[in-house]
Amino acid sequence: MAGFHVMAGAHGLELPTVRRISISDLFDALKRGAEDFWAKPSHYVFLGLIYPIVGLILTEWTSGSNAIQLVYPLMTGFALVGPFAAIGLYEMSRRRERGMDTSWKRALDVRHSPALPSIAVIGIMLMAFFLLWLFTAQSIYASSFGDQPPAALGTFVRDLFTTNQGWRLILLGNLTGFVFALIVLATTVIAFPLLLDRDVGVVSAIETSVRAVAMNPVPMLAWGLIVAVLLVIGSIPLFAGLAIVMPILGHATWHLYRKVVVPEGKADRRPM
């Protein structure tokens, strides 16, 4: 257990150098992510199927449990756990970048990463955010409509758009969801790719993500908006679109990390 470390990396606390990016870098990262996806689309669709399957199971569970009011929070909640759920996709992009084997089973090689304990800790943190978001969403619903669940989906949708309580739920719910998403974006936008690339520990991974957002507020907020919009679009047709959206976003996040964080042992030669 001598090599077991979580909060700091194997060589102590490291602070990777962060650089400025532009909006054009976001679209280039998406382009490169799409290229990674199309290199072996059948592999990534196979990996991506877990997202719509989980989405359908959760939706069926909420509907069957008279919790229709939680369907939308579940859909938007994918943005909170997405950074962790895409960990295997970061690994595939990392391997492709290095000219290594990128067969789908290599996504499971994450389990051999020396940073696995740190990855697990941040993953647990995101799951806690996800559960807290669902609890908060339910609390907002209860404060607007009471403890009784909606009688039917059609009735619930009608009440949302034709009553004061419904508009209060829409506005307060989305504002609260934005706060949750902003916290997750600031703390994990490049944390997982960084940990796969360099075993820097939880503290450095989160701190570097925060510095990346602080240095690039407009591009990072734009990235969060792009991710949210694409996830919603992918979720609308029974979550089926997530089988394509999630892999592309996962690969793109790796390339975003490459643009934001200066590689280890190299000086930043990009113009500021």
TORRODO-581800 format. One line per field, with one value per residue: x, y, z of N, C-alpha, C in turn; residue number from 1. Coordinates in Angstrom, 1 decimal. Layout:
<atoms>
neast <- [X  ...]
nnorth <- [Y  ...]
nup <- [Z  ...]
caeast <- [X  ...]
canorth <- [Y  ...]
caup <- [Z  ...]
ceast <- [X  ...]
cnorth <- [Y  ...]
cup <- [Z  ...]
miza <- [NUM  ...]
</atoms>
This chain:
<atoms>
neast <- [0.8  2.2  2.2  -0.3  -2.2  -4.1  -5.1  -2.8  -0.4  1.8  4.3  4.0  2.4  1.4  1.3  0.0  0.7  -1.5  -3.1  -4.4  -7.4  -9.4  -12.7  -12.7  -11.0  -12.6  -14.4  -12.5  -11.7  -14.0  -14.2  -11.9  -12.7  -14.9  -13.5  -12.0  -14.1  -15.2  -13.1  -13.3  -16.2  -18.1  -17.1  -17.2  -19.9  -20.9  -19.7  -21.0  -23.7  -24.4  -25.2  -27.8  -29.2  -29.1  -30.4  -33.0  -33.7  -33.7  -35.7  -37.9  -38.1  -38.6  -41.0  -42.6  -42.6  -44.2  -42.9  -42.8  -42.1  -39.4  -38.2  -37.1  -35.1  -33.4  -32.6  -31.2  -29.4  -27.4  -25.4  -24.0  -22.8  -21.6  -18.8  -17.4  -18.5  -17.5  -15.0  -13.6  -13.6  -11.9  -9.6  -9.4  -9.0  -6.5  -4.9  -5.1  -3.9  -1.3  -0.7  -1.4  -3.0  -6.4  -8.7  -12.0  -12.0  -9.9  -10.6  -11.2  -8.8  -8.4  -8.6  -6.2  -4.8  -2.5  -3.6  -6.1  -7.4  -7.7  -9.3  -11.6  -12.4  -13.1  -15.1  -17.0  -17.6  -19.0  -21.2  -22.4  -23.1  -24.9  -27.0  -27.7  -28.6  -31.0  -32.4  -32.7  -34.2  -36.5  -37.3  -37.8  -40.0  -41.9  -42.2  -43.6  -45.8  -46.6  -46.5  -47.6  -47.3  -47.3  -50.5  -50.6  -48.6  -49.4  -51.0  -49.2  -47.4  -49.2  -49.8  -47.3  -46.9  -49.1  -49.7  -49.0  -47.4  -46.2  -44.5  -42.9  -41.6  -40.3  -38.5  -37.0  -36.1  -34.4  -32.6  -31.4  -30.3  -28.5  -26.6  -25.6  -24.5  -22.5  -20.8  -19.8  -18.7  -16.6  -15.0  -14.3  -13.9  -11.5  -10.4  -10.5  -9.3  -6.8  -5.9  -5.7  -3.6  -1.6  -0.6  -1.6  -3.1  -6.1  -6.5  -4.9  -5.9  -8.6  -8.0  -6.6  -8.5  -10.3  -8.6  -8.3  -10.9  -11.2  -9.2  -10.2  -13.0  -15.1  -14.8  -15.0  -17.5  -19.0  -18.3  -19.5  -22.2  -22.4  -22.0  -24.3  -26.4  -26.0  -26.3  -28.9  -30.2  -29.4  -30.7  -33.4  -34.7  -35.7  -33.3  -31.6  -29.8  -27.6  -25.8  -24.2  -23.6  -22.4  -19.9  -18.6  -18.4  -16.9  -14.4  -13.8  -13.5  -11.1  -9.3  -9.8  -8.7  -6.0  -5.5  -5.8  -4.1  -0.7  1.6  3.4  6.7  7.1  7.4  5.1  4.3  2.4  0.8  -0.1]
nnorth <- [-1.2  1.1  2.8  3.9  6.8  9.7  12.4  14.0  13.8  11.2  12.2  14.2  17.5  18.8  21.5  22.0  23.9  26.3  27.6  30.2  30.0  30.1  30.7  29.5  27.4  25.6  24.6  23.4  21.4  19.9  19.1  17.5  15.6  14.4  13.3  11.4  9.8  8.9  7.4  4.8  4.2  2.1  0.9  2.9  3.6  1.3  1.5  3.8  3.1  2.5  4.8  5.8  3.5  3.4  5.8  5.3  3.3  4.7  6.6  5.0  4.0  6.2  7.0  4.8  4.8  6.9  9.4  11.4  14.1  14.1  13.3  15.3  16.5  14.2  13.9  16.3  15.9  14.2  15.8  16.4  14.0  13.2  13.9  11.9  9.6  9.4  8.5  6.3  7.0  9.2  7.8  6.3  8.4  9.3  7.1  6.8  9.2  8.7  6.7  4.1  0.9  0.9  -0.6  -1.4  -2.7  -1.6  0.6  -0.1  -0.2  1.8  1.0  0.2  2.5  4.5  6.6  5.9  5.7  8.5  9.3  7.8  9.0  11.7  10.9  9.8  12.2  13.6  11.9  12.3  15.0  14.7  13.2  15.0  17.0  15.8  15.5  18.2  19.1  17.7  18.8  21.5  21.1  20.1  22.3  23.9  22.4  20.7  17.6  15.5  13.4  14.1  13.6  12.6  12.6  14.4  16.2  17.3  18.6  20.5  22.0  23.0  25.1  26.7  27.7  29.7  28.4  26.5  28.0  29.1  26.8  26.1  28.3  28.5  26.0  25.6  27.7  26.8  24.4  25.4  26.5  24.2  22.9  24.7  24.6  22.0  22.1  24.0  22.6  20.1  20.2  19.6  17.7  14.8  14.0  15.1  13.6  11.1  11.5  12.5  11.7  13.5  13.8  14.4  17.1  18.8  18.2  19.2  21.8  22.7  22.6  24.6  26.8  26.8  27.5  30.0  31.4  31.3  32.3  32.9  31.2  28.7  28.8  28.8  26.3  24.7  25.3  24.3  21.6  21.1  21.7  19.8  17.4  17.5  17.5  15.0  13.5  13.7  12.0  9.5  9.1  8.0  9.4  9.9  7.9  8.6  11.3  11.4  9.9  11.6  14.1  13.2  12.5  15.0  16.4  15.5  16.6  19.3  19.5  19.1  21.5  23.3  22.7  22.9  20.5  18.1  19.0  20.7  24.0  26.7  27.6  28.9  31.9  34.4]
nup <- [0.0  -0.2  -2.4  -2.4  -2.7  -2.4  -1.9  -2.5  -5.2  -6.5  -6.2  -4.4  -3.9  -6.9  -9.2  -12.0  -15.0  -16.3  -19.2  -21.3  -23.3  -26.3  -27.7  -30.2  -29.7  -28.3  -30.3  -31.9  -30.2  -30.0  -32.7  -32.9  -31.0  -32.3  -34.4  -33.1  -32.3  -34.8  -35.7  -34.7  -34.7  -34.0  -31.8  -29.9  -29.8  -28.8  -26.2  -25.5  -25.2  -22.6  -21.4  -22.5  -21.8  -19.0  -18.5  -19.5  -17.7  -15.2  -15.8  -16.2  -13.6  -12.1  -13.1  -12.6  -9.9  -9.2  -9.5  -11.4  -11.5  -11.2  -13.6  -15.4  -13.8  -13.6  -16.2  -16.7  -14.8  -15.8  -16.7  -14.4  -13.5  -15.8  -16.3  -14.9  -15.8  -18.3  -18.2  -19.3  -22.0  -22.1  -21.7  -24.0  -25.9  -25.0  -25.4  -28.2  -29.0  -28.4  -30.1  -29.4  -28.7  -29.4  -29.0  -27.9  -25.4  -24.1  -22.8  -20.3  -19.1  -17.4  -14.8  -14.1  -13.6  -11.8  -10.5  -9.7  -7.1  -6.5  -8.7  -8.1  -5.7  -6.6  -8.3  -6.5  -5.2  -7.2  -7.6  -5.1  -5.4  -7.5  -6.3  -4.2  -5.8  -6.9  -4.5  -3.8  -6.0  -5.7  -3.3  -4.0  -5.8  -3.9  -2.3  -4.0  -5.1  -3.1  -1.2  -2.6  -5.4  -9.0  -10.7  -13.3  -16.3  -18.3  -16.9  -15.1  -16.8  -17.9  -15.6  -15.0  -16.9  -16.8  -14.3  -11.4  -9.5  -11.1  -12.8  -10.9  -10.1  -12.4  -12.9  -10.4  -10.1  -12.4  -12.0  -9.6  -10.6  -12.4  -10.6  -9.4  -11.7  -12.4  -10.2  -10.4  -13.0  -12.5  -10.7  -11.9  -14.6  -16.1  -14.5  -14.4  -16.9  -16.4  -14.2  -15.3  -17.1  -15.5  -12.4  -10.1  -7.8  -5.8  -4.7  -6.3  -8.9  -8.7  -8.0  -10.2  -12.2  -11.2  -11.5  -14.2  -15.1  -13.9  -15.2  -17.8  -18.1  -19.9  -22.2  -20.8  -19.6  -21.9  -22.8  -20.9  -21.5  -24.1  -23.6  -21.9  -23.6  -25.7  -24.3  -23.4  -25.9  -26.8  -25.0  -25.4  -27.5  -26.1  -24.8  -26.6  -28.3  -26.7  -26.9  -29.0  -28.5  -25.9  -26.2  -28.1  -26.7  -24.5  -25.7  -26.7  -24.4  -23.5  -25.4  -24.9  -22.4  -23.1  -24.4  -22.4  -20.2  -19.8  -21.1  -19.1  -18.1  -20.2  -21.7  -21.9  -25.0  -26.4  -27.7  -25.4]
caeast <- [0.0  3.1  1.9  -1.6  -2.2  -5.3  -5.2  -1.7  0.1  2.9  5.5  3.6  1.4  1.9  0.4  0.2  0.5  -2.8  -3.0  -5.7  -7.9  -10.4  -13.9  -12.3  -10.4  -13.7  -14.8  -11.4  -11.7  -15.2  -13.8  -11.0  -13.5  -15.6  -12.5  -11.7  -15.3  -15.4  -12.0  -13.9  -17.6  -18.9  -16.6  -17.7  -21.4  -21.0  -19.5  -22.0  -25.0  -24.7  -25.9  -29.2  -29.8  -29.2  -31.4  -34.3  -34.0  -34.0  -36.9  -39.0  -38.2  -39.3  -42.4  -43.3  -42.6  -45.0  -42.0  -42.7  -41.4  -37.9  -37.6  -36.3  -33.9  -32.6  -32.1  -30.2  -28.3  -26.4  -24.3  -23.3  -22.0  -20.9  -17.3  -16.9  -19.0  -16.8  -13.6  -13.1  -13.5  -10.7  -8.5  -9.3  -8.3  -5.1  -4.2  -5.0  -2.9  0.0  -0.5  -1.5  -4.2  -7.7  -9.8  -12.9  -11.7  -8.8  -11.3  -11.2  -7.5  -8.4  -8.5  -4.7  -4.2  -2.0  -4.5  -7.5  -8.0  -8.1  -10.4  -12.7  -12.8  -13.9  -16.3  -18.0  -18.0  -19.9  -22.4  -23.0  -23.7  -26.1  -28.1  -28.1  -29.5  -32.3  -33.1  -33.1  -35.2  -37.8  -37.7  -38.4  -41.3  -42.7  -42.5  -44.5  -47.0  -46.9  -45.8  -48.2  -46.7  -48.3  -51.4  -50.3  -47.6  -50.0  -51.5  -48.1  -46.9  -50.1  -49.7  -46.1  -47.0  -50.4  -50.0  -47.8  -46.5  -45.4  -43.5  -41.9  -40.8  -39.4  -37.5  -36.2  -35.4  -33.4  -31.6  -30.6  -29.6  -27.4  -25.6  -25.0  -23.7  -21.4  -19.8  -19.2  -17.8  -15.4  -14.1  -14.0  -13.9  -10.4  -9.8  -10.3  -8.2  -5.5  -5.5  -5.3  -2.4  -0.5  -1.1  -1.3  -3.9  -7.4  -6.4  -4.3  -6.8  -9.7  -7.5  -6.2  -9.8  -10.8  -7.8  -8.6  -12.2  -11.0  -8.4  -10.9  -14.4  -16.1  -14.8  -15.4  -19.0  -19.5  -18.2  -20.6  -23.5  -22.4  -22.2  -25.6  -27.3  -25.9  -26.8  -30.4  -30.6  -29.2  -31.7  -34.8  -35.3  -35.5  -31.8  -30.8  -28.7  -26.5  -24.8  -23.2  -23.2  -21.5  -18.5  -17.9  -18.1  -15.9  -13.2  -13.6  -13.0  -9.6  -8.6  -9.9  -7.6  -4.7  -5.4  -5.8  -3.0  0.6  2.1  4.4  8.0  7.2  7.1  3.9  4.8  1.3  0.7  -1.1]
canorth <- [0.0  2.3  3.7  4.4  8.2  10.2  13.9  14.5  12.8  10.3  13.1  15.4  18.4  19.4  22.5  22.1  25.3  26.5  28.6  30.8  29.5  31.0  30.0  28.6  26.1  24.7  24.0  22.5  20.2  19.1  18.5  16.4  14.6  13.8  12.5  10.2  8.9  8.3  6.5  3.5  4.5  1.0  0.7  4.0  3.5  0.2  2.0  4.8  2.5  2.4  6.1  5.7  2.4  3.9  6.9  4.7  2.6  5.7  7.2  4.0  3.9  7.4  7.0  3.7  5.2  8.1  10.5  12.0  15.4  13.9  12.9  16.4  16.6  13.1  14.2  17.3  15.4  13.6  16.8  16.4  12.8  13.0  13.9  10.6  8.5  9.4  8.3  5.4  7.7  10.0  6.9  6.0  9.5  9.3  6.0  7.2  10.3  8.1  5.6  2.8  0.1  1.6  -1.5  -0.9  -3.2  -0.8  1.6  -0.7  -0.1  2.9  0.4  0.1  3.8  4.8  7.7  5.3  6.2  9.9  9.3  7.3  10.0  12.7  10.3  9.8  13.5  13.9  11.2  13.0  16.2  14.2  12.8  16.2  17.8  15.2  15.8  19.6  19.3  17.2  19.8  22.6  20.6  20.0  23.7  24.5  21.6  19.9  16.3  14.6  13.4  14.5  12.5  12.1  13.5  15.5  17.1  17.9  19.6  21.6  22.8  23.8  26.3  27.5  28.1  30.4  27.4  25.8  28.9  29.2  25.6  26.1  29.3  28.2  24.7  25.8  28.5  25.9  23.4  26.1  26.6  22.8  22.6  25.6  24.0  20.8  22.6  24.6  21.7  18.9  20.3  18.9  17.0  13.4  13.8  15.4  12.5  9.9  11.8  12.8  11.3  14.7  13.8  15.1  18.5  19.4  18.1  20.1  23.2  23.1  22.8  25.9  27.8  26.8  28.2  31.3  32.1  31.3  32.2  32.9  29.9  27.6  28.9  28.4  24.9  24.1  25.5  23.4  20.3  21.0  21.6  18.5  16.3  17.6  17.0  13.5  12.8  13.9  10.8  8.3  9.0  7.2  10.2  9.9  6.9  9.3  12.6  11.2  9.6  12.8  15.0  12.6  12.6  16.4  16.9  15.2  17.5  20.5  19.4  19.3  22.9  24.2  22.4  22.7  19.2  18.0  19.1  21.6  25.4  27.2  28.4  29.5  33.3  34.7]
caup <- [0.0  -0.2  -3.5  -2.2  -2.4  -2.9  -1.9  -3.3  -6.2  -6.1  -5.9  -3.6  -4.5  -8.1  -9.7  -13.5  -15.6  -17.0  -20.2  -21.8  -24.5  -26.9  -28.1  -31.3  -29.1  -28.0  -31.5  -32.3  -29.3  -30.5  -34.0  -32.6  -30.3  -33.4  -35.2  -32.3  -32.4  -36.1  -36.0  -34.5  -34.1  -33.5  -30.4  -29.0  -29.7  -27.8  -24.9  -25.2  -25.0  -21.2  -21.0  -22.7  -21.0  -17.6  -18.6  -19.6  -16.4  -14.2  -16.2  -15.9  -12.2  -11.5  -13.6  -11.9  -8.5  -9.1  -9.3  -12.7  -11.3  -11.2  -14.9  -15.9  -13.0  -13.9  -17.5  -16.6  -13.8  -16.5  -16.8  -13.2  -13.4  -17.1  -16.3  -14.3  -16.6  -19.6  -17.9  -20.3  -23.3  -22.0  -21.8  -25.4  -26.6  -24.5  -26.1  -29.7  -29.1  -28.2  -31.1  -28.7  -29.0  -29.0  -29.0  -26.9  -24.1  -23.5  -22.0  -19.0  -18.6  -16.4  -13.5  -13.7  -13.4  -10.4  -9.9  -9.6  -5.9  -6.7  -9.6  -7.4  -4.7  -7.3  -8.8  -5.4  -4.9  -8.2  -7.3  -4.0  -6.0  -8.3  -5.3  -3.6  -6.8  -6.9  -3.3  -3.9  -7.0  -5.0  -2.3  -4.7  -6.2  -2.8  -1.9  -5.0  -5.3  -2.0  -1.1  -3.4  -6.7  -10.1  -11.0  -14.6  -16.9  -19.0  -15.9  -14.5  -17.8  -18.0  -14.4  -15.1  -17.8  -16.6  -12.9  -10.8  -8.8  -12.1  -13.3  -9.8  -10.1  -13.6  -12.7  -9.2  -10.4  -13.4  -11.4  -8.7  -11.4  -12.9  -9.6  -9.3  -12.8  -12.3  -9.2  -11.0  -14.1  -12.0  -10.0  -12.6  -16.1  -16.7  -13.4  -14.7  -17.9  -15.8  -13.3  -16.2  -17.7  -14.5  -11.1  -9.3  -6.6  -5.8  -4.5  -7.5  -10.0  -8.5  -8.0  -11.6  -12.9  -10.8  -12.1  -15.7  -15.3  -13.5  -16.2  -19.0  -17.7  -21.0  -22.9  -20.0  -19.5  -23.2  -22.9  -20.1  -22.2  -25.2  -23.0  -21.4  -24.8  -26.4  -23.4  -23.5  -27.3  -26.8  -24.0  -25.8  -28.1  -25.2  -24.4  -27.6  -28.8  -25.8  -27.4  -29.8  -27.9  -24.8  -26.7  -28.7  -25.6  -23.7  -26.4  -26.8  -23.1  -23.4  -26.2  -24.2  -21.4  -23.8  -24.8  -21.2  -19.3  -20.4  -20.9  -18.1  -18.6  -21.4  -21.5  -22.7  -26.1  -27.1  -27.4  -24.4]
ceast <- [0.9  2.7  0.5  -1.6  -3.5  -5.3  -4.0  -1.2  1.2  4.1  5.1  2.6  2.0  0.8  0.7  0.0  -0.7  -2.6  -4.4  -6.1  -8.9  -11.6  -13.6  -11.6  -11.4  -14.2  -13.8  -11.4  -12.9  -14.9  -12.9  -11.7  -14.3  -14.7  -12.2  -12.9  -15.4  -14.2  -12.5  -15.3  -18.3  -18.4  -17.2  -19.2  -21.6  -20.8  -20.5  -23.4  -25.4  -25.4  -27.4  -29.9  -30.1  -30.3  -32.8  -34.7  -34.4  -35.4  -38.1  -39.2  -38.9  -40.8  -43.2  -43.4  -43.4  -44.1  -41.7  -41.9  -39.9  -37.3  -36.7  -35.0  -32.9  -31.9  -30.9  -29.1  -27.2  -25.2  -23.4  -22.3  -21.3  -19.4  -16.7  -17.3  -18.2  -15.3  -12.9  -12.8  -12.2  -9.5  -8.3  -8.6  -6.9  -4.3  -4.1  -4.0  -1.5  0.3  -0.6  -2.8  -5.4  -8.9  -10.7  -12.6  -10.6  -9.4  -11.2  -9.8  -7.3  -8.2  -7.1  -4.0  -3.7  -2.9  -5.9  -8.1  -8.5  -9.3  -11.7  -13.3  -13.6  -15.2  -17.4  -18.5  -19.1  -21.3  -23.1  -23.7  -25.0  -27.3  -28.6  -29.0  -30.9  -33.1  -33.6  -34.2  -36.6  -38.3  -38.4  -39.8  -42.3  -43.1  -43.5  -45.8  -47.4  -46.2  -46.4  -47.6  -47.8  -49.2  -51.1  -49.3  -48.2  -50.5  -50.3  -47.5  -47.9  -50.0  -48.4  -46.2  -48.2  -50.6  -48.7  -46.9  -45.6  -44.3  -42.4  -41.0  -39.8  -38.2  -36.5  -35.4  -34.2  -32.2  -30.7  -29.8  -28.4  -26.2  -24.8  -24.0  -22.4  -20.3  -19.1  -18.3  -16.5  -14.5  -13.7  -13.8  -12.7  -9.7  -9.5  -9.3  -6.8  -5.0  -5.1  -3.9  -1.2  -1.2  -0.8  -2.1  -5.2  -7.3  -5.9  -5.2  -8.0  -9.2  -7.1  -7.5  -10.3  -9.9  -8.0  -9.9  -12.0  -10.2  -9.2  -12.4  -15.4  -16.0  -15.3  -16.9  -19.6  -19.4  -19.3  -21.9  -23.5  -22.7  -23.7  -26.6  -27.3  -26.4  -28.3  -30.9  -30.5  -30.2  -33.1  -35.4  -35.0  -34.1  -31.0  -29.6  -27.5  -25.4  -23.8  -22.7  -22.2  -20.1  -17.9  -17.5  -17.0  -14.5  -12.8  -13.0  -11.5  -8.8  -8.7  -8.8  -6.3  -4.5  -5.2  -4.6  -1.7  1.2  3.3  5.8  8.2  6.8  5.9  4.4  3.7  1.3  -0.4  -2.1]
cnorth <- [1.3  3.3  4.2  5.9  8.7  11.7  14.5  13.4  12.0  11.0  14.3  16.3  19.0  20.4  22.8  23.5  25.3  27.7  29.1  30.1  30.4  30.1  29.0  27.3  25.1  23.9  23.1  21.3  19.3  18.4  17.3  15.2  13.8  12.9  11.2  9.2  8.2  7.3  5.0  3.7  3.3  0.7  1.7  4.0  2.4  0.7  3.0  4.3  2.5  3.7  6.1  4.6  2.8  4.9  6.3  3.9  3.6  6.3  6.3  3.9  5.0  7.4  5.9  4.0  6.5  9.3  11.1  13.4  15.3  13.5  14.0  16.5  15.4  13.4  15.2  16.9  14.7  14.5  16.8  15.1  12.5  12.9  12.6  9.5  8.3  9.0  7.3  6.0  8.6  9.0  6.5  7.1  9.6  8.3  6.3  8.3  9.7  6.9  4.2  2.1  0.8  0.7  -1.2  -1.4  -2.4  0.3  1.2  -0.6  1.0  2.2  0.1  1.4  4.0  5.8  7.2  5.7  7.6  10.0  8.8  8.3  11.1  12.2  10.2  11.2  13.9  13.2  11.8  14.3  15.8  13.9  14.1  17.1  17.2  15.5  17.3  19.8  18.8  18.2  21.1  22.3  20.6  21.3  24.4  23.8  20.7  18.5  15.3  14.6  13.8  13.3  11.9  13.1  14.7  16.6  17.9  19.0  20.8  22.6  23.6  25.1  27.1  28.0  28.9  29.5  26.8  26.7  29.1  28.0  25.6  27.1  28.9  26.9  24.9  26.7  27.7  24.9  24.1  26.2  25.3  22.6  23.5  25.1  22.8  21.2  23.1  23.6  20.4  19.0  19.6  18.0  15.5  13.2  14.1  14.2  11.3  10.2  12.0  12.5  12.4  14.7  14.6  16.6  19.2  19.4  19.1  21.6  23.6  23.3  24.2  27.0  27.9  27.6  29.7  32.1  32.2  31.3  32.1  31.6  28.7  27.6  28.5  26.9  24.2  24.2  24.5  22.0  20.1  20.8  20.3  17.4  16.3  17.1  15.5  12.8  12.8  12.6  9.6  8.0  8.3  8.1  10.3  8.9  7.5  10.6  12.4  10.8  10.8  13.8  14.5  12.8  14.1  17.0  16.6  16.2  18.9  20.6  19.7  20.8  23.7  24.0  22.2  21.3  19.2  18.2  20.0  23.0  25.8  28.1  29.1  31.0  33.5  35.8]
cup <- [0.0  -1.3  -3.4  -1.8  -3.0  -3.0  -2.7  -4.2  -5.6  -5.7  -5.1  -4.4  -5.7  -8.6  -11.2  -14.0  -16.5  -18.0  -20.6  -23.1  -25.1  -27.3  -29.3  -30.8  -28.8  -29.2  -32.1  -31.5  -29.7  -31.8  -33.7  -31.9  -31.3  -34.2  -34.4  -32.3  -33.7  -36.5  -35.8  -33.9  -33.5  -32.1  -29.5  -28.8  -28.7  -26.4  -24.5  -24.9  -23.5  -20.8  -21.3  -22.0  -19.6  -17.5  -18.6  -18.3  -15.3  -14.5  -15.8  -14.4  -11.6  -11.9  -12.8  -10.5  -8.2  -8.8  -10.7  -12.6  -11.3  -12.5  -15.4  -15.1  -13.3  -15.3  -17.4  -15.6  -14.5  -16.7  -15.6  -13.1  -14.7  -17.0  -15.8  -15.3  -17.9  -19.4  -18.9  -21.7  -23.2  -22.2  -23.3  -26.2  -26.2  -25.3  -27.6  -29.9  -29.1  -29.2  -30.5  -29.1  -28.5  -29.1  -27.8  -25.5  -23.4  -22.6  -20.5  -18.3  -17.5  -15.0  -13.1  -13.5  -12.0  -9.7  -9.6  -8.2  -5.9  -7.6  -8.9  -6.4  -5.4  -7.8  -7.7  -5.1  -6.0  -8.0  -6.1  -4.5  -6.8  -7.3  -4.6  -4.5  -6.9  -5.7  -3.3  -4.9  -6.4  -4.0  -2.9  -5.2  -5.0  -2.2  -2.8  -5.1  -4.2  -2.1  -2.1  -4.8  -7.8  -10.4  -12.3  -15.3  -17.6  -18.0  -15.3  -15.5  -17.9  -16.8  -14.4  -15.8  -17.6  -15.2  -12.4  -10.1  -9.9  -12.6  -12.2  -9.8  -11.3  -13.3  -11.5  -9.5  -11.3  -12.8  -10.4  -9.5  -12.0  -11.9  -9.4  -10.4  -12.8  -11.3  -9.8  -12.2  -13.5  -11.3  -10.8  -14.1  -16.8  -15.6  -13.8  -15.8  -17.3  -14.9  -14.2  -16.8  -16.7  -13.1  -10.0  -8.0  -6.7  -5.7  -5.7  -8.7  -9.9  -8.6  -9.4  -12.4  -12.5  -11.4  -13.6  -15.9  -14.9  -14.5  -17.6  -18.7  -18.8  -21.8  -22.1  -19.7  -20.8  -23.3  -22.1  -20.8  -23.3  -24.7  -22.6  -22.6  -25.5  -25.6  -23.5  -24.8  -27.3  -26.0  -24.5  -26.5  -27.3  -24.9  -25.5  -28.1  -27.9  -26.2  -28.3  -29.1  -26.8  -25.3  -27.3  -27.6  -24.8  -24.4  -26.5  -25.5  -22.9  -24.2  -25.6  -23.1  -22.0  -24.1  -23.5  -20.4  -20.2  -20.1  -19.9  -18.7  -19.8  -21.0  -22.3  -23.8  -26.9  -26.7  -26.3  -24.9]
miza <- [1  2  3  4  5  6  7  8  9  10  11  12  13  14  15  16  17  18  19  20  21  22  23  24  25  26  27  28  29  30  31  32  33  34  35  36  37  38  39  40  41  42  43  44  45  46  47  48  49  50  51  52  53  54  55  56  57  58  59  60  61  62  63  64  65  66  67  68  69  70  71  72  73  74  75  76  77  78  79  80  81  82  83  84  85  86  87  88  89  90  91  92  93  94  95  96  97  98  99  100  101  102  103  104  105  106  107  108  109  110  111  112  113  114  115  116  117  118  119  120  121  122  123  124  125  126  127  128  129  130  131  132  133  134  135  136  137  138  139  140  141  142  143  144  145  146  147  148  149  150  151  152  153  154  155  156  157  158  159  160  161  162  163  164  165  166  167  168  169  170  171  172  173  174  175  176  177  178  179  180  181  182  183  184  185  186  187  188  189  190  191  192  193  194  195  196  197  198  199  200  201  202  203  204  205  206  207  208  209  210  211  212  213  214  215  216  217  218  219  220  221  222  223  224  225  226  227  228  229  230  231  232  233  234  235  236  237  238  239  240  241  242  243  244  245  246  247  248  249  250  251  252  253  254  255  256  257  258  259  260  261  262  263  264  265  266  267  268  269  270  271  272]
</atoms>
